[in-house]
């Protein structure tokens, strides 16, 4: 491969990985063309992309992005999966693909400077909350005590209102 072609491929990989917080790496060996297209289509529906890369070019491109250090997962034929989705969404998508095809080899995942190796690493990452789930958990934690406090006030106010109404009814009967 000529130097110009390598530079173009490296720039393309670099452009793809800009703004990406994490990547997953799989072994594309043994995946036929039809299966490859089906995997890419399902990943694309979730906002993810899969690119088969030459390891040395991916290492050089990755060194200039936030995912510097993912080259530990590049060994032999490699395909990287990336996208704007959260890293746990990528992990869940890969586990779904693994269920559909047991021969799929998951090398691991990389994000936030941490390497998660193999199937166990991908499973561990899939259990992390997505961005939306994390926001929902934080909001629930914030709103929970407020809802309890509101319930207490509402309950006490209801009791006071019931007492006032009972006194009012008793006064009306006594006055009649």
Secondary structure, DSSP 8 states (H G I E B T S, - for coil): --HHHHHHHHHHHHHHHTT--EEEEEE-TT--HHHHHHHHHHHHHTTEEEEEE-HHHHHHHHTTSTTTTGGGG--SSEEEEEESS-HHHHHHHHHHHHHH-TT-EEEEEEETTEEEEHHHHHHHHHTS--HHHHHHHHHHHHHHHHHHHHHHHHHHHHHHHHHHHHHHHHHHHHH-
